[in-house]
């Protein structure tokens, strides 16, 4: 089975991802899709819009900050 038709958006910044979220129909974020794509193919997940966030540089690292 193949995934249902969706709207696919690619965000280049956190602000752009937030703007896409505010205007999208049933949005889900994706940064790779290793688990979401198989679920979509089996129709276990059916988002109206997928927002790709893997190209956002600010999300490529994590660090501990006091407070």
mmCIF file of the N, C-alpha and C atoms, coordinates in Angstrom:
data_MODEL
# 
_entry.id   MODEL 
# 
loop_
_atom_site.group_PDB 
_atom_site.id 
_atom_site.type_symbol 
_atom_site.label_atom_id 
_atom_site.label_alt_id 
_atom_site.label_comp_id 
_atom_site.label_asym_id 
_atom_site.label_entity_id 
_atom_site.label_seq_id 
_atom_site.pdbx_PDB_ins_code 
_atom_site.Cartn_x 
_atom_site.Cartn_y 
_atom_site.Cartn_z 
_atom_site.occupancy 
_atom_site.B_iso_or_equiv 
_atom_site.pdbx_formal_charge 
_atom_site.auth_seq_id 
_atom_site.auth_comp_id 
_atom_site.auth_asym_id 
_atom_site.auth_atom_id 
_atom_site.pdbx_PDB_model_num 
ATOM 1   N N  . UNK A 1 1  ? 0.844  -1.163 0.000  1.00 0.00 ? 1  UNK A N  1 
ATOM 2   C CA . UNK A 1 1  ? 0.000  0.000  0.000  1.00 0.00 ? 1  UNK A CA 1 
ATOM 3   C C  . UNK A 1 1  ? 0.899  1.239  0.000  1.00 0.00 ? 1  UNK A C  1 
ATOM 4   N N  . UNK A 1 2  ? 0.459  2.267  -0.642 1.00 0.00 ? 2  UNK A N  1 
ATOM 5   C CA . UNK A 1 2  ? 1.200  3.524  -0.682 1.00 0.00 ? 2  UNK A CA 1 
ATOM 6   C C  . UNK A 1 2  ? 0.510  4.559  0.190  1.00 0.00 ? 2  UNK A C  1 
ATOM 7   N N  . UNK A 1 3  ? 1.289  5.555  0.596  1.00 0.00 ? 3  UNK A N  1 
ATOM 8   C CA . UNK A 1 3  ? 0.750  6.626  1.439  1.00 0.00 ? 3  UNK A CA 1 
ATOM 9   C C  . UNK A 1 3  ? -0.296 7.434  0.681  1.00 0.00 ? 3  UNK A C  1 
ATOM 10  N N  . UNK A 1 4  ? -1.239 7.988  1.430  1.00 0.00 ? 4  UNK A N  1 
ATOM 11  C CA . UNK A 1 4  ? -2.234 8.878  0.844  1.00 0.00 ? 4  UNK A CA 1 
ATOM 12  C C  . UNK A 1 4  ? -1.536 10.162 0.403  1.00 0.00 ? 4  UNK A C  1 
ATOM 13  N N  . UNK A 1 5  ? -2.169 10.908 -0.480 1.00 0.00 ? 5  UNK A N  1 
ATOM 14  C CA . UNK A 1 5  ? -1.585 12.167 -0.931 1.00 0.00 ? 5  UNK A CA 1 
ATOM 15  C C  . UNK A 1 5  ? -1.503 13.147 0.227  1.00 0.00 ? 5  UNK A C  1 
ATOM 16  N N  . UNK A 1 6  ? -0.374 13.837 0.280  1.00 0.00 ? 6  UNK A N  1 
ATOM 17  C CA . UNK A 1 6  ? -0.128 14.808 1.337  1.00 0.00 ? 6  UNK A CA 1 
ATOM 18  C C  . UNK A 1 6  ? 0.455  16.073 0.726  1.00 0.00 ? 6  UNK A C  1 
ATOM 19  N N  . UNK A 1 7  ? 0.468  17.123 1.518  1.00 0.00 ? 7  UNK A N  1 
ATOM 20  C CA . UNK A 1 7  ? 1.182  18.343 1.141  1.00 0.00 ? 7  UNK A CA 1 
ATOM 21  C C  . UNK A 1 7  ? 2.535  18.263 1.832  1.00 0.00 ? 7  UNK A C  1 
ATOM 22  N N  . UNK A 1 8  ? 3.615  18.488 1.089  1.00 0.00 ? 8  UNK A N  1 
ATOM 23  C CA . UNK A 1 8  ? 4.978  18.383 1.613  1.00 0.00 ? 8  UNK A CA 1 
ATOM 24  C C  . UNK A 1 8  ? 5.617  19.759 1.584  1.00 0.00 ? 8  UNK A C  1 
ATOM 25  N N  . UNK A 1 9  ? 6.083  20.221 2.741  1.00 0.00 ? 9  UNK A N  1 
ATOM 26  C CA . UNK A 1 9  ? 6.746  21.518 2.846  1.00 0.00 ? 9  UNK A CA 1 
ATOM 27  C C  . UNK A 1 9  ? 8.122  21.329 3.457  1.00 0.00 ? 9  UNK A C  1 
ATOM 28  N N  . UNK A 1 10 ? 9.095  22.103 3.005  1.00 0.00 ? 10 UNK A N  1 
ATOM 29  C CA . UNK A 1 10 ? 10.458 22.023 3.527  1.00 0.00 ? 10 UNK A CA 1 
ATOM 30  C C  . UNK A 1 10 ? 10.770 23.356 4.202  1.00 0.00 ? 10 UNK A C  1 
ATOM 31  N N  . UNK A 1 11 ? 11.110 23.300 5.486  1.00 0.00 ? 11 UNK A N  1 
ATOM 32  C CA . UNK A 1 11 ? 11.432 24.503 6.246  1.00 0.00 ? 11 UNK A CA 1 
ATOM 33  C C  . UNK A 1 11 ? 12.941 24.678 6.331  1.00 0.00 ? 11 UNK A C  1 
ATOM 34  N N  . UNK A 1 12 ? 13.399 25.927 6.158  1.00 0.00 ? 12 UNK A N  1 
ATOM 35  C CA . UNK A 1 12 ? 14.822 26.218 6.244  1.00 0.00 ? 12 UNK A CA 1 
ATOM 36  C C  . UNK A 1 12 ? 15.222 26.861 7.556  1.00 0.00 ? 12 UNK A C  1 
ATOM 37  N N  . UNK A 1 13 ? 14.219 27.183 8.382  1.00 0.00 ? 13 UNK A N  1 
ATOM 38  C CA . UNK A 1 13 ? 14.494 27.791 9.680  1.00 0.00 ? 13 UNK A CA 1 
ATOM 39  C C  . UNK A 1 13 ? 13.385 27.401 10.653 1.00 0.00 ? 13 UNK A C  1 
ATOM 40  N N  . UNK A 1 14 ? 13.643 27.605 11.933 1.00 0.00 ? 14 UNK A N  1 
ATOM 41  C CA . UNK A 1 14 ? 12.622 27.302 12.933 1.00 0.00 ? 14 UNK A CA 1 
ATOM 42  C C  . UNK A 1 14 ? 11.409 28.195 12.735 1.00 0.00 ? 14 UNK A C  1 
ATOM 43  N N  . UNK A 1 15 ? 11.641 29.481 12.451 1.00 0.00 ? 15 UNK A N  1 
ATOM 44  C CA . UNK A 1 15 ? 10.521 30.402 12.218 1.00 0.00 ? 15 UNK A CA 1 
ATOM 45  C C  . UNK A 1 15 ? 9.671  29.963 11.028 1.00 0.00 ? 15 UNK A C  1 
ATOM 46  N N  . UNK A 1 16 ? 10.325 29.503 9.968  1.00 0.00 ? 16 UNK A N  1 
ATOM 47  C CA . UNK A 1 16 ? 9.598  29.030 8.786  1.00 0.00 ? 16 UNK A CA 1 
ATOM 48  C C  . UNK A 1 16 ? 8.791  27.770 9.115  1.00 0.00 ? 16 UNK A C  1 
ATOM 49  N N  . UNK A 1 17 ? 9.347  26.877 9.919  1.00 0.00 ? 17 UNK A N  1 
ATOM 50  C CA . UNK A 1 17 ? 8.621  25.671 10.323 1.00 0.00 ? 17 UNK A CA 1 
ATOM 51  C C  . UNK A 1 17 ? 7.379  26.041 11.127 1.00 0.00 ? 17 UNK A C  1 
ATOM 52  N N  . UNK A 1 18 ? 7.513  27.025 12.007 1.00 0.00 ? 18 UNK A N  1 
ATOM 53  C CA . UNK A 1 18 ? 6.366  27.468 12.799 1.00 0.00 ? 18 UNK A CA 1 
ATOM 54  C C  . UNK A 1 18 ? 5.304  28.078 11.901 1.00 0.00 ? 18 UNK A C  1 
ATOM 55  N N  . UNK A 1 19 ? 5.704  28.900 10.937 1.00 0.00 ? 19 UNK A N  1 
ATOM 56  C CA . UNK A 1 19 ? 4.742  29.498 10.017 1.00 0.00 ? 19 UNK A CA 1 
ATOM 57  C C  . UNK A 1 19 ? 4.007  28.424 9.211  1.00 0.00 ? 19 UNK A C  1 
ATOM 58  N N  . UNK A 1 20 ? 4.733  27.409 8.739  1.00 0.00 ? 20 UNK A N  1 
ATOM 59  C CA . UNK A 1 20 ? 4.097  26.296 8.017  1.00 0.00 ? 20 UNK A CA 1 
ATOM 60  C C  . UNK A 1 20 ? 3.077  25.596 8.915  1.00 0.00 ? 20 UNK A C  1 
ATOM 61  N N  . UNK A 1 21 ? 3.436  25.425 10.188 1.00 0.00 ? 21 UNK A N  1 
ATOM 62  C CA . UNK A 1 21 ? 2.547  24.746 11.128 1.00 0.00 ? 21 UNK A CA 1 
ATOM 63  C C  . UNK A 1 21 ? 1.241  25.516 11.304 1.00 0.00 ? 21 UNK A C  1 
ATOM 64  N N  . UNK A 1 22 ? 1.336  26.831 11.349 1.00 0.00 ? 22 UNK A N  1 
ATOM 65  C CA . UNK A 1 22 ? 0.146  27.662 11.564 1.00 0.00 ? 22 UNK A CA 1 
ATOM 66  C C  . UNK A 1 22 ? -0.809 27.639 10.386 1.00 0.00 ? 22 UNK A C  1 
ATOM 67  N N  . UNK A 1 23 ? -0.302 27.369 9.177  1.00 0.00 ? 23 UNK A N  1 
ATOM 68  C CA . UNK A 1 23 ? -1.155 27.397 7.989  1.00 0.00 ? 23 UNK A CA 1 
ATOM 69  C C  . UNK A 1 23 ? -1.458 26.009 7.424  1.00 0.00 ? 23 UNK A C  1 
ATOM 70  N N  . UNK A 1 24 ? -0.863 24.979 7.996  1.00 0.00 ? 24 UNK A N  1 
ATOM 71  C CA . UNK A 1 24 ? -1.002 23.626 7.443  1.00 0.00 ? 24 UNK A CA 1 
ATOM 72  C C  . UNK A 1 24 ? -2.231 22.909 8.000  1.00 0.00 ? 24 UNK A C  1 
ATOM 73  N N  . UNK A 1 25 ? -2.662 21.895 7.247  1.00 0.00 ? 25 UNK A N  1 
ATOM 74  C CA . UNK A 1 25 ? -3.777 21.045 7.645  1.00 0.00 ? 25 UNK A CA 1 
ATOM 75  C C  . UNK A 1 25 ? -3.219 19.755 8.243  1.00 0.00 ? 25 UNK A C  1 
ATOM 76  N N  . UNK A 1 26 ? -3.415 19.554 9.536  1.00 0.00 ? 26 UNK A N  1 
ATOM 77  C CA . UNK A 1 26 ? -2.930 18.339 10.206 1.00 0.00 ? 26 UNK A CA 1 
ATOM 78  C C  . UNK A 1 26 ? -1.451 18.116 10.046 1.00 0.00 ? 26 UNK A C  1 
ATOM 79  N N  . UNK A 1 27 ? -0.605 19.099 10.447 1.00 0.00 ? 27 UNK A N  1 
ATOM 80  C CA . UNK A 1 27 ? 0.832  18.992 10.189 1.00 0.00 ? 27 UNK A CA 1 
ATOM 81  C C  . UNK A 1 27 ? 1.565  18.009 11.088 1.00 0.00 ? 27 UNK A C  1 
ATOM 82  N N  . UNK A 1 28 ? 2.604  17.406 10.535 1.00 0.00 ? 28 UNK A N  1 
ATOM 83  C CA . UNK A 1 28 ? 3.552  16.564 11.273 1.00 0.00 ? 28 UNK A CA 1 
ATOM 84  C C  . UNK A 1 28 ? 4.942  16.956 10.812 1.00 0.00 ? 28 UNK A C  1 
ATOM 85  N N  . UNK A 1 29 ? 5.873  17.027 11.771 1.00 0.00 ? 29 UNK A N  1 
ATOM 86  C CA . UNK A 1 29 ? 7.261  17.318 11.429 1.00 0.00 ? 29 UNK A CA 1 
ATOM 87  C C  . UNK A 1 29 ? 7.978  16.025 11.067 1.00 0.00 ? 29 UNK A C  1 
ATOM 88  N N  . UNK A 1 30 ? 8.910  16.128 10.108 1.00 0.00 ? 30 UNK A N  1 
ATOM 89  C CA . UNK A 1 30 ? 9.701  14.970 9.719  1.00 0.00 ? 30 UNK A CA 1 
ATOM 90  C C  . UNK A 1 30 ? 11.157 15.399 9.564  1.00 0.00 ? 30 UNK A C  1 
ATOM 91  N N  . UNK A 1 31 ? 12.054 14.605 10.129 1.00 0.00 ? 31 UNK A N  1 
ATOM 92  C CA . UNK A 1 31 ? 13.489 14.871 10.003 1.00 0.00 ? 31 UNK A CA 1 
ATOM 93  C C  . UNK A 1 31 ? 14.194 13.564 9.689  1.00 0.00 ? 31 UNK A C  1 
ATOM 94  N N  . UNK A 1 32 ? 13.810 12.936 8.640  1.00 0.00 ? 32 UNK A N  1 
ATOM 95  C CA . UNK A 1 32 ? 14.397 11.658 8.256  1.00 0.00 ? 32 UNK A CA 1 
ATOM 96  C C  . UNK A 1 32 ? 13.324 10.717 7.722  1.00 0.00 ? 32 UNK A C  1 
ATOM 97  N N  . UNK A 1 33 ? 12.308 10.477 8.502  1.00 0.00 ? 33 UNK A N  1 
ATOM 98  C CA . UNK A 1 33 ? 11.170 9.688  8.040  1.00 0.00 ? 33 UNK A CA 1 
ATOM 99  C C  . UNK A 1 33 ? 11.312 8.186  8.198  1.00 0.00 ? 33 UNK A C  1 
ATOM 100 N N  . UNK A 1 34 ? 12.325 7.711  8.952  1.00 0.00 ? 34 UNK A N  1 
ATOM 101 C CA . UNK A 1 34 ? 12.528 6.272  9.068  1.00 0.00 ? 34 UNK A CA 1 
ATOM 102 C C  . UNK A 1 34 ? 11.341 5.565  9.697  1.00 0.00 ? 34 UNK A C  1 
ATOM 103 N N  . UNK A 1 35 ? 10.611 6.229  10.573 1.00 0.00 ? 35 UNK A N  1 
ATOM 104 C CA . UNK A 1 35 ? 9.443  5.578  11.173 1.00 0.00 ? 35 UNK A CA 1 
ATOM 105 C C  . UNK A 1 35 ? 8.131  6.124  10.613 1.00 0.00 ? 35 UNK A C  1 
ATOM 106 N N  . UNK A 1 36 ? 8.113  7.411  10.225 1.00 0.00 ? 36 UNK A N  1 
ATOM 107 C CA . UNK A 1 36 ? 6.857  7.973  9.733  1.00 0.00 ? 36 UNK A CA 1 
ATOM 108 C C  . UNK A 1 36 ? 6.472  7.430  8.351  1.00 0.00 ? 36 UNK A C  1 
ATOM 109 N N  . UNK A 1 37 ? 7.432  7.299  7.455  1.00 0.00 ? 37 UNK A N  1 
ATOM 110 C CA . UNK A 1 37 ? 7.100  6.861  6.097  1.00 0.00 ? 37 UNK A CA 1 
ATOM 111 C C  . UNK A 1 37 ? 6.478  5.459  6.065  1.00 0.00 ? 37 UNK A C  1 
ATOM 112 N N  . UNK A 1 38 ? 7.031  4.456  6.769  1.00 0.00 ? 38 UNK A N  1 
ATOM 113 C CA . UNK A 1 38 ? 6.363  3.157  6.779  1.00 0.00 ? 38 UNK A CA 1 
ATOM 114 C C  . UNK A 1 38 ? 4.953  3.226  7.387  1.00 0.00 ? 38 UNK A C  1 
ATOM 115 N N  . UNK A 1 39 ? 4.787  4.054  8.426  1.00 0.00 ? 39 UNK A N  1 
ATOM 116 C CA . UNK A 1 39 ? 3.455  4.192  9.025  1.00 0.00 ? 39 UNK A CA 1 
ATOM 117 C C  . UNK A 1 39 ? 2.478  4.836  8.048  1.00 0.00 ? 39 UNK A C  1 
ATOM 118 N N  . UNK A 1 40 ? 2.966  5.793  7.256  1.00 0.00 ? 40 UNK A N  1 
ATOM 119 C CA . UNK A 1 40 ? 2.107  6.425  6.251  1.00 0.00 ? 40 UNK A CA 1 
ATOM 120 C C  . UNK A 1 40 ? 1.750  5.432  5.149  1.00 0.00 ? 40 UNK A C  1 
ATOM 121 N N  . UNK A 1 41 ? 2.713  4.597  4.748  1.00 0.00 ? 41 UNK A N  1 
ATOM 122 C CA . UNK A 1 41 ? 2.432  3.597  3.713  1.00 0.00 ? 41 UNK A CA 1 
ATOM 123 C C  . UNK A 1 41 ? 1.373  2.594  4.156  1.00 0.00 ? 41 UNK A C  1 
ATOM 124 N N  . UNK A 1 42 ? 1.365  2.268  5.436  1.00 0.00 ? 42 UNK A N  1 
ATOM 125 C CA . UNK A 1 42 ? 0.362  1.345  5.971  1.00 0.00 ? 42 UNK A CA 1 
ATOM 126 C C  . UNK A 1 42 ? -0.922 2.060  6.401  1.00 0.00 ? 42 UNK A C  1 
ATOM 127 N N  . UNK A 1 43 ? -0.949 3.380  6.198  1.00 0.00 ? 43 UNK A N  1 
ATOM 128 C CA . UNK A 1 43 ? -2.080 4.232  6.568  1.00 0.00 ? 43 UNK A CA 1 
ATOM 129 C C  . UNK A 1 43 ? -2.358 4.223  8.069  1.00 0.00 ? 43 UNK A C  1 
ATOM 130 N N  . UNK A 1 44 ? -1.297 4.006  8.865  1.00 0.00 ? 44 UNK A N  1 
ATOM 131 C CA . UNK A 1 44 ? -1.411 4.112  10.310 1.00 0.00 ? 44 UNK A CA 1 
ATOM 132 C C  . UNK A 1 44 ? -1.221 5.560  10.752 1.00 0.00 ? 44 UNK A C  1 
ATOM 133 N N  . UNK A 1 45 ? -0.537 6.339  9.937  1.00 0.00 ? 45 UNK A N  1 
ATOM 134 C CA . UNK A 1 45 ? -0.388 7.781  10.141 1.00 0.00 ? 45 UNK A CA 1 
ATOM 135 C C  . UNK A 1 45 ? -0.818 8.451  8.847  1.00 0.00 ? 45 UNK A C  1 
ATOM 136 N N  . UNK A 1 46 ? -1.698 9.438  8.955  1.00 0.00 ? 46 UNK A N  1 
ATOM 137 C CA . UNK A 1 46 ? -2.192 10.110 7.757  1.00 0.00 ? 46 UNK A CA 1 
ATOM 138 C C  . UNK A 1 46 ? -2.229 11.628 7.968  1.00 0.00 ? 46 UNK A C  1 
ATOM 139 N N  . UNK A 1 47 ? -1.045 12.248 8.050  1.00 0.00 ? 47 UNK A N  1 
ATOM 140 C CA . UNK A 1 47 ? -1.017 13.695 8.217  1.00 0.00 ? 47 UNK A CA 1 
ATOM 141 C C  . UNK A 1 47 ? -1.480 14.389 6.942  1.00 0.00 ? 47 UNK A C  1 
ATOM 142 N N  . UNK A 1 48 ? -2.079 15.559 7.111  1.00 0.00 ? 48 UNK A N  1 
ATOM 143 C CA . UNK A 1 48 ? -2.477 16.344 5.944  1.00 0.00 ? 48 UNK A CA 1 
ATOM 144 C C  . UNK A 1 48 ? -1.280 17.021 5.309  1.00 0.00 ? 48 UNK A C  1 
ATOM 145 N N  . UNK A 1 49 ? -0.310 17.386 6.146  1.00 0.00 ? 49 UNK A N  1 
ATOM 146 C CA . UNK A 1 49 ? 0.890  18.078 5.689  1.00 0.00 ? 49 UNK A CA 1 
ATOM 147 C C  . UNK A 1 49 ? 2.103  17.537 6.432  1.00 0.00 ? 49 UNK A C  1 
ATOM 148 N N  . UNK A 1 50 ? 3.183  17.291 5.699  1.00 0.00 ? 50 UNK A N  1 
ATOM 149 C CA . UNK A 1 50 ? 4.455  16.900 6.301  1.00 0.00 ? 50 UNK A CA 1 
ATOM 150 C C  . UNK A 1 50 ? 5.407  18.073 6.135  1.00 0.00 ? 50 UNK A C  1 
ATOM 151 N N  . UNK A 1 51 ? 6.003  18.503 7.248  1.00 0.00 ? 51 UNK A N  1 
ATOM 152 C CA . UNK A 1 51 ? 6.948  19.613 7.235  1.00 0.00 ? 51 UNK A CA 1 
ATOM 153 C C  . UNK A 1 51 ? 8.339  19.050 7.500  1.00 0.00 ? 51 UNK A C  1 
ATOM 154 N N  . UNK A 1 52 ? 9.193  19.104 6.495  1.00 0.00 ? 52 UNK A N  1 
ATOM 155 C CA . UNK A 1 52 ? 10.558 18.592 6.580  1.00 0.00 ? 52 UNK A CA 1 
ATOM 156 C C  . UNK A 1 52 ? 11.419 19.598 7.344  1.00 0.00 ? 52 UNK A C  1 
ATOM 157 N N  . UNK A 1 53 ? 12.046 19.145 8.438  1.00 0.00 ? 53 UNK A N  1 
ATOM 158 C CA . UNK A 1 53 ? 12.861 20.042 9.257  1.00 0.00 ? 53 UNK A CA 1 
ATOM 159 C C  . UNK A 1 53 ? 14.329 19.617 9.310  1.00 0.00 ? 53 UNK A C  1 
ATOM 160 N N  . UNK A 1 54 ? 14.736 18.663 8.512  1.00 0.00 ? 54 UNK A N  1 
ATOM 161 C CA . UNK A 1 54 ? 16.114 18.166 8.577  1.00 0.00 ? 54 UNK A CA 1 
ATOM 162 C C  . UNK A 1 54 ? 17.137 19.170 8.057  1.00 0.00 ? 54 UNK A C  1 
ATOM 163 N N  . UNK A 1 55 ? 16.711 20.196 7.322  1.00 0.00 ? 55 UNK A N  1 
ATOM 164 C CA . UNK A 1 55 ? 17.637 21.187 6.782  1.00 0.00 ? 55 UNK A CA 1 
ATOM 165 C C  . UNK A 1 55 ? 17.831 22.395 7.695  1.00 0.00 ? 55 UNK A C  1 
ATOM 166 N N  . UNK A 1 56 ? 17.265 22.377 8.893  1.00 0.00 ? 56 UNK A N  1 
ATOM 167 C CA . UNK A 1 56 ? 17.371 23.513 9.793  1.00 0.00 ? 56 UNK A CA 1 
ATOM 168 C C  . UNK A 1 56 ? 18.653 23.374 10.622 1.00 0.00 ? 56 UNK A C  1 
ATOM 169 N N  . UNK A 1 57 ? 19.637 24.258 10.381 1.00 0.00 ? 57 UNK A N  1 
ATOM 170 C CA . UNK A 1 57 ? 20.922 24.148 11.081 1.00 0.00 ? 57 UNK A CA 1 
ATOM 171 C C  . UNK A 1 57 ? 20.795 24.203 12.603 1.00 0.00 ? 57 UNK A C  1 
ATOM 172 N N  . UNK A 1 58 ? 19.880 25.001 13.126 1.00 0.00 ? 58 UNK A N  1 
ATOM 173 C CA . UNK A 1 58 ? 19.731 25.147 14.577 1.00 0.00 ? 58 UNK A CA 1 
ATOM 174 C C  . UNK A 1 58 ? 19.293 23.853 15.256 1.00 0.00 ? 58 UNK A C  1 
ATOM 175 N N  . UNK A 1 59 ? 18.761 22.896 14.505 1.00 0.00 ? 59 UNK A N  1 
ATOM 176 C CA . UNK A 1 59 ? 18.291 21.638 15.081 1.00 0.00 ? 59 UNK A CA 1 
ATOM 177 C C  . UNK A 1 59 ? 19.303 20.502 14.943 1.00 0.00 ? 59 UNK A C  1 
ATOM 178 N N  . UNK A 1 60 ? 20.480 20.805 14.445 1.00 0.00 ? 60 UNK A N  1 
ATOM 179 C CA . UNK A 1 60 ? 21.482 19.757 14.224 1.00 0.00 ? 60 UNK A CA 1 
ATOM 180 C C  . UNK A 1 60 ? 22.349 19.463 15.434 1.00 0.00 ? 60 UNK A C  1 
ATOM 181 N N  . UNK A 1 61 ? 22.219 20.228 16.481 1.00 0.00 ? 61 UNK A N  1 
ATOM 182 C CA . UNK A 1 61 ? 23.009 19.968 17.680 1.00 0.00 ? 61 UNK A CA 1 
ATOM 183 C C  . UNK A 1 61 ? 22.162 20.172 18.920 1.00 0.00 ? 61 UNK A C  1 
ATOM 184 N N  . UNK A 1 62 ? 22.581 19.535 19.971 1.00 0.00 ? 62 UNK A N  1 
ATOM 185 C CA . UNK A 1 62 ? 21.932 19.753 21.261 1.00 0.00 ? 62 UNK A CA 1 
ATOM 186 C C  . UNK A 1 62 ? 23.027 19.911 22.302 1.00 0.00 ? 62 UNK A C  1 
ATOM 187 N N  . UNK A 1 63 ? 22.724 20.668 23.317 1.00 0.00 ? 63 UNK A N  1 
ATOM 188 C CA . UNK A 1 63 ? 23.706 20.874 24.367 1.00 0.00 ? 63 UNK A CA 1 
ATOM 189 C C  . UNK A 1 63 ? 22.998 21.196 25.660 1.00 0.00 ? 63 UNK A C  1 
ATOM 190 N N  . UNK A 1 64 ? 23.651 20.908 26.745 1.00 0.00 ? 64 UNK A N  1 
ATOM 191 C CA . UNK A 1 64 ? 23.095 21.186 28.069 1.00 0.00 ? 64 UNK A CA 1 
ATOM 192 C C  . UNK A 1 64 ? 23.426 22.642 28.429 1.00 0.00 ? 64 UNK A C  1 
ATOM 193 N N  . UNK A 1 65 ? 22.403 23.368 28.826 1.00 0.00 ? 65 UNK A N  1 
ATOM 194 C CA . UNK A 1 65 ? 22.576 24.756 29.246 1.00 0.00 ? 65 UNK A CA 1 
ATOM 195 C C  . UNK A 1 65 ? 22.036 24.891 30.655 1.00 0.00 ? 65 UNK A C  1 
ATOM 196 N N  . UNK A 1 66 ? 22.825 25.445 31.559 1.00 0.00 ? 66 UNK A N  1 
ATOM 197 C CA . UNK A 1 66 ? 22.372 25.633 32.941 1.00 0.00 ? 66 UNK A CA 1 
ATOM 198 C C  . UNK A 1 66 ? 21.099 26.470 32.980 1.00 0.00 ? 66 UNK A C  1 
ATOM 199 N N  . UNK A 1 67 ? 20.124 25.999 33.760 1.00 0.00 ? 67 UNK A N  1 
ATOM 200 C CA . UNK A 1 67 ? 18.886 26.749 33.927 1.00 0.00 ? 67 UNK A CA 1 
ATOM 201 C C  . UNK A 1 67 ? 17.937 26.495 32.837 1.00 0.00 ? 67 UNK A C  1 
# 
